[in-house]
Amino acid sequence: MADMIDFELVSPERRLARAKVAMVVVPGAEGDFGVLAGHAPMMSTIRPGAIAIHETDGGPATSRFFIEGGFAEVTETGLTILAEKATPVADIDVAAVAAQLAAARAAGDEAAIDRLEAMQAAATN
């Protein structure tokens, strides 16, 4: 069995996840990065996108959350994500996101377009 890391996902409202996991893939501002046991300590801002939590080594993602931004801190023992807002990908209403995206495009709201396109991609992949 692979070494596990301590993982915690926190939003301003509550703690959404806390577990020992094999790997977490994070949408960092400079690109996606995976955190495994032994990862070098670092901090990164998070762009809108889905984090994928892998509970077993080499296994598929067991849960995914859409993060609208925040920070990731990797320490010697694990990963903490402080999310501005987080939603389980399974809870995303694809039709509502499509309607919001159309409205954002009509209004020319680039920040909303980027966030909603990322949310739509997370929900459909």
C-alpha positions in Angstrom: 0.0 0.0 0.0 1.3 3.5 -0.9 2.0 6.1 1.7 -1.0 8.2 2.5 -1.2 12.0 3.0 -3.5 13.9 5.3 -6.0 15.9 3.2 -8.3 18.7 4.3 -10.7 20.8 2.3 -12.1 23.9 4.0 -14.4 26.6 2.8 -15.5 29.7 4.8 -18.7 27.9 5.7 -17.4 24.5 6.9 -14.9 21.7 6.5 -15.9 19.7 3.4 -13.4 16.8 3.6 -10.8 15.4 5.9 -9.2 12.1 5.1 -6.0 10.1 4.6 -5.7 9.7 0.8 -3.2 8.5 -1.8 -3.2 11.6 -4.0 -5.0 14.8 -4.7 -4.9 16.6 -8.1 -5.3 20.4 -7.7 -6.0 23.1 -10.4 -3.1 25.4 -9.4 -2.8 28.9 -10.9 0.3 27.8 -12.9 -1.3 24.4 -13.9 -2.6 21.3 -12.4 -0.4 19.5 -9.9 -0.7 16.2 -8.0 0.2 15.8 -4.3 1.5 12.5 -3.2 3.3 11.4 0.0 6.7 13.0 0.1 5.8 16.0 -2.0 8.0 19.1 -1.4 6.3 21.7 0.8 4.8 24.6 -1.2 1.9 27.0 -1.5 -0.2 27.8 -4.6 -3.2 29.8 -5.5 -6.0 27.8 -7.0 -7.8 28.7 -10.3 -11.4 27.7 -10.8 -11.5 24.0 -11.5 -12.1 20.5 -10.0 -9.9 18.8 -7.4 -9.7 15.1 -7.7 -9.3 13.0 -4.6 -7.8 9.5 -5.0 -8.2 7.4 -1.9 -6.1 4.5 -3.3 -2.8 4.3 -5.1 -3.4 4.1 -8.8 -7.2 4.0 -8.4 -9.7 6.4 -10.0 -10.8 9.6 -8.3 -13.2 8.7 -5.5 -14.6 12.3 -5.2 -14.3 15.6 -6.9 -15.0 19.1 -5.8 -15.3 22.2 -7.9 -13.2 25.0 -6.4 -13.8 28.6 -7.3 -10.5 29.8 -6.1 -8.4 29.7 -2.9 -5.0 28.5 -1.7 -3.4 25.1 -1.4 -0.7 24.4 1.2 1.4 21.3 0.9 3.4 20.3 4.0 5.6 17.4 4.8 2.6 15.4 6.0 -0.2 16.5 3.7 -2.4 19.0 1.8 -4.8 21.7 3.1 -7.0 23.5 0.6 -8.6 26.8 1.7 -11.3 27.3 -0.9 -13.2 30.5 -1.5 -16.2 28.3 -2.5 -16.4 24.5 -3.0 -19.1 22.4 -4.5 -19.2 18.6 -4.9 -19.0 18.1 -8.7 -22.0 15.7 -8.5 -24.1 18.6 -7.1 -23.5 20.9 -10.1 -26.7 21.6 -12.1 -25.4 21.5 -15.7 -28.5 23.2 -17.1 -28.3 26.0 -14.6 -24.6 26.5 -15.4 -25.3 26.6 -19.1 -28.0 29.3 -18.6 -25.6 31.3 -16.3 -22.8 31.0 -18.9 -25.1 32.3 -21.7 -26.0 35.3 -19.6 -22.3 36.0 -18.7 -21.4 35.8 -22.4 -24.2 38.2 -23.3 -23.0 40.6 -20.5 -19.3 40.2 -21.5 -18.4 39.2 -17.9 -15.0 37.5 -18.6 -14.4 36.5 -14.9 -17.8 34.8 -14.8 -17.3 33.2 -18.2 -14.0 31.7 -17.1 -15.4 30.4 -13.8 -18.6 29.0 -15.5 -16.7 27.3 -18.3 -14.4 25.6 -15.8 -17.5 24.5 -13.8 -19.2 23.2 -17.0 -16.0 21.3 -17.9 -15.8 19.7 -14.4 -19.5 18.7 -14.5 -19.3 17.1 -17.9 -16.0 15.3 -17.6 
